Amino acid sequence: MRIPVEALRQYVEKHHSASAALSADDAERNVQAELAKIWRRRDEAEVGAEPSLKHIPRFFLRKPVAERGSQAQLVQQEVSKLARDRLREYMNSLVLDVAELDECWHLLKARVSPPYSPADERINYDDFCQVADQLQLRQLASGSPERSVDSFFSASHYLKFDLDTYGRISILHFFQWVRCKNAILRTRLELSCFDSGGDGTLTERELEMWIQDSLRNLPALQGCTKEFFPFYKVTAVRKFFFFLDPKRRGRVALRDVLASPILHEMLELRRTDLTSEEQQHNWFALEYAEMLYSDYLELDADQNGMLCVNELVRYRSGGITRAFVQRVFQECHTYRNKAGQNEIDYKSYLDFVLAMTYKGTPEALGYFFRLLDLQRRGRLGAFEVNYFFRSVLDKFEEAHEDPNCTVEDVQGEIFDMVKPRDPLFITLRDLVDCKVGDTVVGMLTDMHAFWQYDRREQFMGHENDEGDGGGGPPH
């Protein structure tokens, strides 16, 4: 096979003298025509080798792998790098800077369409186009790329908003959309800089590098110490991967990251007016991350940096059952200590905390279903329900409390709550669709969750009674 570099060199030498007198457009057309011939010859060769391609198009192309250290590999790497650089240049041209955003707002305000209303300023399509033209002219005068205007001002963008009887849209709503889209484009550009493979995905390590790079733009994290920052990165990355990588491929798609509310939650830390209460409920806030790590250290009784079954079972005042905790160690990645016990690290602990914290989400229910599915059949039957709830009853017996129910009662109640398509088995789809999957999981795994469910009517009847003496869940 002819080496690609040599083939390109011969082509350039052959056509250089003829193309020197051509314009840039003519030269580009010649290049495209030559490429079309190459693709056509390749397609004809493939059809000759595999006639079925004439009727069934190829829908999967294996990524070519060049021999390590060969010239072909070096060319492939260089071409990939150039392609990624060109893409980032194009993406950067779509992003408006602060001055351009301010200019856009002033132009919109200056072109408000009649009838005028100071409380609700609106603009029609003609004035909308005038704003686009003026902004483009000013960008040309300042040397800014033109394409950034086209990515915000078009007929399709205009029609995204509600029109009033005069065919106008709200300039405030439009400008808010411009700011949001611009922020997403900017974040997309930042994330793509860490996409080493150029395939639109990020590994855990690459996402950690982005978080480290973003630290200077997040005022709420300025107090993070150098010693704690490695643990903060792990804490932040785990939430992205728990929700966006349910199949545990070790990669998250950039498109999924940008569309996820998780990213919005993290970028909330850019605000300088973030209240203490808001930080207490934000997974990415420094205060919340320190609380998570402090809880982990408190559970780690032997201070070896790992958690065993006896340590994790104390989570949240010891309400979760031993049978359920043992399943965590059977299904999750573990390490064996010197005593021969299996232990989980901080990453696995964070997955467990995320599942417990966001128990009603499809991702958390998938996590729990994998633990509850003892026989790995993709369904839960009477055996699984009985097995896990007997462990809940054992917890009540240890606390010297009366559960006031039997295994058979709870089994029937759970199947009535879920209403599975197959009356004998509960699938993950059934658990998600029933909208009470978090309640079912709590009933089978946590004594406190079952106690609260069993006495829900008492809470409803006495929620406004200051003298309620019903007591709390058993400890």
C-alpha positions in Angstrom: 0.0 0.0 0.0 1.3 3.4 -0.9 2.2 5.6 2.1 -0.4 8.4 2.4 2.3 11.2 2.8 4.1 10.1 -0.3 0.8 9.9 -2.3 -0.1 13.4 -1.2 3.3 14.7 -2.1 3.1 13.2 -5.6 -0.4 14.7 -6.1 0.9 18.2 -5.0 3.9 18.0 -7.3 1.7 16.8 -10.2 -0.9 19.5 -9.9 1.1 22.4 -8.4 2.0 24.1 -11.7 -1.5 23.8 -13.0 -3.2 25.0 -9.8 -0.9 28.0 -9.3 -2.9 30.1 -11.7 -6.3 29.0 -10.3 -8.4 31.0 -7.9 -9.0 29.7 -4.3 -12.5 28.6 -5.3 -11.4 26.8 -8.4 -8.6 25.1 -6.5 -11.1 24.0 -3.8 -13.4 22.6 -6.5 -10.6 20.6 -8.0 -9.7 19.2 -4.6 -13.3 18.2 -3.9 -13.5 16.6 -7.4 -10.4 14.6 -6.7 -11.7 13.4 -3.4 -15.0 12.4 -5.0 -13.0 10.2 -7.4 -11.1 8.6 -4.5 -14.4 7.9 -2.6 -16.0 6.5 -5.7 -13.1 4.1 -6.4 -13.1 3.0 -2.8 -16.9 2.4 -2.9 -16.6 0.4 -6.1 -13.8 -1.7 -4.6 -15.9 -2.4 -1.5 -19.0 -3.4 -3.5 -16.8 -5.7 -5.6 -15.5 -7.4 -2.5 -19.0 -7.5 -0.8 -21.9 -7.3 -3.3 -24.5 -6.9 -0.5 -23.3 -3.4 0.0 -25.1 -2.4 -3.2 -28.4 -2.9 -1.4 -27.6 -2.7 2.3 -25.4 0.3 3.2 -22.6 -0.1 5.7 -23.8 1.2 9.1 -20.7 0.5 11.2 -17.1 1.5 10.4 -14.4 0.2 12.7 -12.0 2.8 13.7 -8.8 2.2 11.7 -5.8 1.2 13.8 -2.4 2.0 12.3 0.7 0.0 13.3 2.3 1.6 16.4 5.1 3.9 15.6 4.5 3.8 11.8 4.4 6.8 9.6 0.7 6.1 9.0 0.0 6.3 12.7 1.8 9.6 13.0 -0.1 11.0 10.1 -3.4 9.7 11.6 -2.6 11.4 14.9 -1.6 14.7 13.3 -4.7 14.8 11.1 -6.9 14.0 14.1 -5.2 16.8 16.1 -5.7 19.3 13.2 -9.3 18.3 12.8 -10.0 18.8 16.5 -8.2 22.2 16.5 -10.3 23.3 13.5 -13.5 22.2 15.2 -12.5 24.1 18.4 -11.7 27.2 16.3 -15.2 27.0 14.7 -16.9 26.5 18.1 -15.0 29.4 19.6 -16.2 31.6 16.7 -19.8 30.9 17.8 -19.3 32.2 21.4 -20.1 35.8 22.2 -17.8 37.5 24.6 -19.0 39.8 27.4 -18.7 43.0 25.3 -20.7 41.4 22.5 -23.4 40.3 24.9 -23.7 43.8 26.2 -23.8 45.2 22.7 -26.5 42.7 21.8 -28.7 43.8 24.7 -28.3 47.5 23.9 -29.2 46.9 20.3 -32.3 45.0 21.3 -33.3 47.7 23.6 -32.8 50.3 20.9 -34.9 48.4 18.4 -38.0 47.8 20.6 -41.1 47.6 18.3 -44.3 49.5 18.8 -46.7 49.6 20.5 -44.4 50.3 23.4 -44.7 49.0 27.0 -41.9 49.7 29.5 -43.0 46.6 31.5 -42.9 44.2 28.5 -40.5 45.4 25.8 -41.0 43.4 22.5 -39.5 43.2 19.1 -40.9 42.2 15.7 -39.0 40.1 13.1 -38.0 43.1 10.9 -36.3 44.8 13.8 -34.9 41.5 15.0 -33.1 41.2 11.6 -31.9 44.8 11.9 -30.3 44.0 15.2 -28.6 41.0 13.7 -27.3 43.1 10.8 -26.0 45.8 13.1 -24.3 43.4 15.4 -22.7 41.6 12.5 -21.4 44.9 11.0 -19.9 45.9 14.4 -18.2 42.5 14.7 -16.7 42.9 11.2 -15.4 46.4 12.1 -13.8 44.9 15.2 -12.4 41.8 13.4 -14.7 39.4 15.3 -16.0 36.3 13.4 -19.4 36.7 11.6 -20.7 33.2 12.4 -21.4 34.0 16.1 -24.3 36.1 15.1 -25.8 33.4 12.8 -25.9 31.0 15.7 -28.3 33.2 17.6 -30.3 35.3 15.1 -32.3 33.2 12.6 -36.0 32.7 11.8 -36.0 29.4 13.6 -34.6 31.0 16.7 -37.2 33.7 16.5 -40.1 31.2 16.3 -38.9 29.4 19.4 -40.7 32.2 21.4 -44.3 33.0 21.9 -45.6 35.7 19.5 -48.1 38.3 20.6 -50.9 39.6 18.3 -48.4 41.9 16.6 -46.0 39.1 15.8 -43.5 40.2 18.4 -41.4 38.4 21.0 -40.1 39.5 24.4 -36.6 40.9 24.2 -36.0 39.9 27.8 -36.9 36.2 27.2 -34.8 36.2 24.0 -31.8 37.7 25.6 -32.0 35.2 28.5 -32.0 32.4 25.9 -29.0 34.0 24.2 -27.1 34.1 27.5 -28.0 30.5 28.3 -27.1 29.1 24.9 -23.8 31.1 24.9 -22.9 29.7 28.3 -23.6 26.2 27.0 -21.4 26.8 23.9 -18.6 28.1 26.1 -18.8 25.1 28.4 -18.9 22.8 25.4 -15.7 24.4 24.2 -14.1 24.0 27.6 -15.0 20.4 27.8 -13.9 19.6 24.3 -10.4 20.7 25.2 -10.1 17.7 27.5 -11.6 15.2 25.0 -8.3 13.5 24.2 -9.9 10.8 22.0 -11.9 13.3 19.9 -14.9 11.0 20.1 -17.2 13.4 22.1 -16.8 11.6 25.4 -14.8 12.2 28.6 -13.2 9.6 31.0 -13.2 10.1 34.8 -9.6 11.4 34.6 -10.5 13.9 31.8 -13.5 15.1 33.7 -11.4 15.6 36.8 -9.0 17.7 34.8 -11.8 19.9 33.6 -13.1 20.4 37.2 -9.6 21.3 38.3 -9.3 23.8 35.4 -12.8 25.3 36.3 -11.9 25.8 39.9 -10.6 29.4 39.3 -14.1 30.3 37.9 -16.1 29.0 40.9 -16.0 31.5 43.8 -17.7 29.0 46.1 -14.7 26.6 45.9 -12.0 29.1 46.5 -11.7 27.9 50.1 -10.9 24.3 49.0 -7.5 23.2 50.5 -4.8 21.5 48.4 -5.1 18.4 50.7 -8.9 18.0 50.3 -9.0 18.8 46.5 -8.3 15.2 45.3 -11.3 14.0 47.4 -13.4 16.9 46.1 -12.7 15.9 42.5 -13.7 12.3 43.1 -16.9 13.5 44.8 -17.9 15.8 41.9 -17.1 13.3 39.2 -19.0 10.5 40.8 -22.3 12.3 40.4 -21.7 12.8 36.7 -20.8 9.1 36.2 -23.6 7.8 38.4 -26.3 9.4 36.4 -24.8 9.7 32.9 -22.9 6.4 32.7 -25.4 3.8 34.0 -23.8 1.0 32.0 -20.4 1.7 33.6 -18.5 2.2 30.4 -16.1 4.6 32.1 -17.0 7.4 29.7 -19.7 10.1 29.6 -20.9 11.8 26.4 -20.3 15.6 26.2 -23.8 15.9 24.8 -25.3 14.2 27.9 -23.2 16.4 30.3 -24.3 19.6 28.6 -28.0 18.6 28.7 -27.9 17.4 32.3 -29.2 19.4 35.2 -26.1 18.1 37.1 -23.9 20.5 35.1 -26.3 23.4 35.9 -26.0 22.4 39.6 -22.3 22.6 39.5 -22.2 25.9 37.5 -24.4 27.4 40.2 -21.2 27.7 42.1 -20.2 30.5 39.7 -22.6 32.8 41.5 -21.1 35.1 44.1 -24.4 35.5 45.9 -24.9 31.7 46.7 -26.5 31.5 50.2 -25.4 29.1 52.9 -28.7 27.2 52.6 -28.3 26.7 48.9 -24.8 25.4 49.4 -26.1 22.9 52.0 -28.2 21.3 49.3 -25.7 21.5 46.4 -23.8 18.3 45.9 -20.8 20.3 44.4 -20.6 22.8 47.2 -17.5 22.6 49.3 -19.5 22.4 52.5 -21.5 19.5 51.2 -18.4 17.6 49.9 -16.7 18.0 53.2 -19.8 16.7 55.0 -19.8 13.6 52.8 -16.1 12.9 53.4 -16.5 13.5 57.1 -19.3 10.9 57.2 -17.1 8.5 55.4 -14.3 9.0 57.9 -16.7 8.6 60.8 -17.9 5.2 59.4 -14.3 4.1 58.9 -13.8 2.8 62.5 -10.4 1.2 61.9 -9.2 4.3 59.8 -7.7 2.2 57.0 -9.4 4.3 54.3 -11.9 1.5 53.4 -15.3 0.4 54.7 -16.3 -3.2 55.5 -19.8 -4.6 56.0 -19.7 -3.9 59.8 -18.8 -0.2 59.1 -21.2 0.5 56.3 -24.1 -1.1 58.2 -23.9 1.9 60.6 -24.9 4.3 57.8 -27.6 6.7 58.8 -28.0 5.6 62.4 -27.8 1.9 61.4 -31.3 1.7 59.8 -30.3 -0.3 56.7 -30.3 -4.0 57.0 -27.3 -6.3 57.0 -28.7 -8.4 54.2 -28.9 -5.4 51.9 -25.4 -4.2 52.9 -23.9 -7.6 52.2 -25.4 -7.4 48.7 -23.6 -4.1 48.2 -20.3 -5.9 48.8 -21.3 -8.8 46.5 -22.2 -6.6 43.5 -19.9 -3.6 43.8 -16.2 -3.4 43.3 -14.4 -4.4 46.5 -10.9 -4.8 47.9 -9.7 -7.6 50.2 -8.0 -6.5 53.4 -5.4 -8.4 55.5 -8.1 -10.1 57.5 -9.7 -11.5 54.3 -12.7 -9.1 54.4 -14.1 -7.4 51.4 -14.0 -3.6 51.6 -15.3 -0.7 49.4 -13.4 2.5 48.6 -14.6 6.1 48.6 -15.9 5.9 45.0 -18.1 2.9 45.7 -19.3 4.6 48.9 -20.3 7.7 46.9 -22.3 5.6 44.5 -24.1 4.1 47.5 -24.8 7.6 48.9 -26.0 8.9 45.6 -28.4 6.0 45.3 -29.7 6.6 48.8 -30.0 10.3 48.3 -31.7 10.2 45.0 -33.7 7.0 45.6 -36.6 7.8 43.3 -34.5 8.4 40.1 -34.3 5.7 37.4 -30.5 5.5 37.9 -30.8 4.9 41.7 -33.6 2.4 41.2 -31.4 0.5 38.7 -28.6 0.5 41.3 -31.0 -0.9 44.0 -32.6 -3.4 41.6 -29.2 -4.9 40.8 -28.7 -5.5 44.6 -32.2 -6.8 45.2 -32.1 -9.2 42.2 -30.5 -12.1 44.1 -30.6 -14.6 41.2 -29.8 -12.1 38.5 -32.9 -12.9 36.5 -34.0 -9.3 35.9 -37.0 -9.7 38.1 -38.0 -9.8 41.7 -40.4 -12.5 43.0 -41.8 -13.5 46.4 -38.5 -15.0 47.4 -36.6 -11.8 47.1 -39.3 -9.7 48.9 -39.4 -12.3 51.7 -35.6 -12.5 52.0 -35.0 -8.8 52.3 -38.0 -8.0 54.5 -37.1 -10.7 57.0 -33.9 -8.7 57.6 -36.0 -5.6 58.3 -38.0 -7.6 60.9 -34.7 -8.7 62.4 -33.8 -5.0 62.8 -37.1 -4.3 64.6 -36.4 -7.3 66.9 -33.0 -5.9 67.8 -34.6 -2.5 68.6 -37.3 -4.3 70.7 -40.0 -2.8 68.6 -43.2 -4.4 67.2 -43.3 -4.1 63.4 -47.1 -4.7 63.6 -47.1 -6.7 60.3 -46.0 -10.0 58.8 -43.9 -10.9 55.8 -47.0 -12.0 53.9 -48.8 -8.7 54.5 -45.9 -6.6 53.2 -45.3 -8.9 50.2 -48.9 -8.4 49.1 -48.8 -4.7 49.8 -45.7 -4.2 47.7 -47.1 -6.1 44.7 -50.3 -4.0 45.0 -48.3 -0.8 45.1 -46.1 -1.7 42.1 -48.9 -3.4 40.0 -46.4 -5.3 37.8 -47.3 -6.4 34.3 -46.6 -10.0 35.4 -48.5 -10.5 38.7 -45.8 -12.9 40.0 -42.7 -10.8 39.3 -41.5 -7.2 39.5 -39.1 -5.9 36.8 -37.0 -2.7 36.8 -39.4 -1.2 34.4 -42.3 -1.9 36.8 -40.4 -0.4 39.6 -39.7 2.8 37.7 -43.2 3.2 36.2 -45.1 2.7 39.4 -43.7 6.1 40.8 -43.3 4.6 44.3 -40.2 2.7 43.6 -38.3 4.6 46.3 -40.9 3.7 48.9 -40.7 0.0 47.9 -36.9 0.0 48.1 -37.0 1.7 51.5 -39.5 -0.9 52.8 -37.1 -3.7 51.8 -33.8 -2.3 52.9 -34.2 0.3 55.7 -36.0 -0.1 59.1 -36.5 3.6 59.5 -38.0 4.0 56.0 -40.5 1.2 56.7 -41.4 2.6 60.1 -42.2 6.0 58.5 -44.2 4.3 55.7 -46.1 2.2 58.2 -47.0 5.2 60.3 -47.6 7.7 57.5 -51.2 8.2 58.5 -50.2 9.1 62.0 -47.8 11.7 60.6 -50.5 13.2 58.4 -53.0 13.4 61.2 -50.6 15.0 63.7 -48.4 17.1 61.5 -49.8 20.3 63.0 -50.2 19.0 66.5 -47.5 20.6 68.7 -48.1 18.2 71.5 -47.7 15.1 69.3 -46.3 12.4 71.5 -46.1 9.7 68.9 -42.3 9.5 69.1 -39.8 8.9 66.3 -38.5 5.9 64.6 -36.8 3.3 66.7 -33.0 3.5 67.2 
